[in-house]
């Protein structure tokens, strides 16, 4: 049962017959989501296109300040700057950590031209312990048109993600079933 003042747990599972589409259940609602192009797996590897199965805490929300009003949320929240990135270079000491651009090693740019990261829920996937090569920059973010597959994240349409972040409680978690 959900706590009356917000959502504390999100559950994600694959849609039957569709490797890269899923269903996110939260607060009594079921929402269609995009998953990694290679489906869900408990054996996540860097660059494999799989969404990692497991239980992950939602650490906070990042948002692009020029893409609409500040999101309503009780989560820790901060705006994305043009110089924000996320290291995805397996073996680098900043692997799976935020970085400031320019950054010489391989990285994700958070200020994206395709606007997928206008709203980003940061998960604690592969953070403690952080294991090189086991996946980086696994987020919940905005979906491409038609819920096209992600590189391993969970993605929702803009309106659904905005409504969801407004209802999430601090300390909420996402459970992704294999």
Buried (B, 14 or more C-beta within 10 A) or exposed (E): EEEEEBBBBBBBBBBEEBBBBBBBBBBEEEBBBBBBBBBBBEEBBBEBBBBBBBEBBBBBBBBBEEBEEEBEBBBEBEEBBEEBBBBBBBEBEBBBBBBEEEBEBBBBBBBBEEBBBBBBBBBBBBBEEEEBBBBBBBBBBBBBEEBEBBBBBBBBBBEBBBBBBBBBBEEBBBBBEB
